[in-house]
Amino acid sequence: MSKTRLNVSLDQDIADFAKVFAAENRTSVAEIITQYLLALKRRVEGENVEKILAHPAFEKAMLDTQHKLQTGSTVWHSYDEVFGE
């Protein structure tokens, strides 16, 4: 399958975490995002979701985030609330 470039802006702390996590797990940030979106696509299309990245913290974070988004229990904060002085 051909690849395309997609620019994503992330908060610096999330980007730093993703880089460290990828390095520790011998993968790339692009692969982490690809695997997350692929799992999401499979779930939406009703296919079985493979646990592609077996790191328990990644799986838990993904499932927790999906649950919060689905139930509307996500608490949103502005940039200034999170990183304000």
C-alpha positions as CSV (number, residue, x, y, z in Angstrom):
1,M,0.0,0.0,0.0
2,S,1.3,3.4,-0.8
3,K,2.1,5.8,2.0
4,T,1.1,9.5,2.4
5,R,2.4,12.1,4.7
6,L,0.2,13.4,7.5
7,N,1.3,16.2,9.7
8,V,0.0,16.0,13.3
9,S,0.6,18.6,15.9
10,L,1.0,17.3,19.5
11,D,1.8,18.9,22.8
12,Q,5.5,18.7,23.4
13,D,5.2,16.4,26.4
14,I,3.1,13.9,24.4
15,A,5.5,14.0,21.5
16,D,8.5,13.5,23.8
17,F,6.7,10.5,25.5
18,A,5.9,9.0,22.1
19,K,9.5,9.2,21.0
20,V,10.8,7.6,24.2
21,F,8.1,4.9,24.1
22,A,8.9,4.1,20.5
23,A,12.6,3.9,21.1
24,E,12.1,1.6,24.2
25,N,9.9,-0.7,22.1
26,R,12.1,-0.6,19.0
27,T,9.4,0.9,16.8
28,S,8.6,4.4,15.4
29,V,6.1,7.0,16.4
30,A,4.5,6.6,13.0
31,E,4.1,2.9,13.6
32,I,2.5,3.5,17.0
33,I,0.0,5.9,15.4
34,T,-0.6,3.6,12.4
35,Q,-1.2,0.6,14.7
36,Y,-3.6,2.6,16.9
37,L,-5.6,3.9,13.9
38,L,-5.6,0.4,12.3
39,A,-7.0,-1.1,15.6
40,L,-9.6,1.7,15.7
41,K,-10.5,1.0,12.0
42,R,-10.9,-2.7,12.6
43,R,-13.1,-2.1,15.6
44,V,-15.3,0.3,13.7
45,E,-15.6,-2.1,10.8
46,G,-16.5,-5.0,13.3
47,E,-13.3,-7.0,12.7
48,N,-11.4,-8.6,15.5
49,V,-8.8,-6.3,16.9
50,E,-5.3,-7.7,17.1
51,K,-3.2,-6.6,20.0
52,I,-0.4,-5.3,17.7
53,L,1.6,-3.6,20.4
54,A,1.7,-5.9,23.4
55,H,2.9,-3.3,25.9
56,P,0.2,-3.4,28.7
57,A,0.4,0.4,29.3
58,F,-0.2,1.2,25.7
59,E,-3.2,-1.1,25.5
60,K,-4.7,0.2,28.7
61,A,-4.2,3.8,27.6
62,M,-5.8,3.1,24.3
63,L,-8.8,1.4,25.9
64,D,-9.2,4.0,28.6
65,T,-9.1,6.8,26.0
66,Q,-11.6,5.1,23.8
67,H,-14.0,4.5,26.7
68,K,-13.8,8.1,27.8
69,L,-14.5,9.3,24.3
70,Q,-17.4,6.9,23.8
71,T,-19.0,7.7,27.2
72,G,-18.5,11.4,27.0
73,S,-16.6,11.4,30.3
74,T,-13.5,13.0,28.8
75,V,-12.6,16.3,30.6
76,W,-11.3,18.8,28.1
77,H,-8.8,21.5,29.2
78,S,-7.5,24.5,27.3
79,Y,-3.8,24.7,26.6
80,D,-3.4,27.5,29.2
81,E,-5.1,25.4,31.9
82,V,-2.7,22.5,31.3
83,F,0.5,24.4,30.5
84,G,-0.2,27.9,31.9
85,E,2.2,29.7,34.1
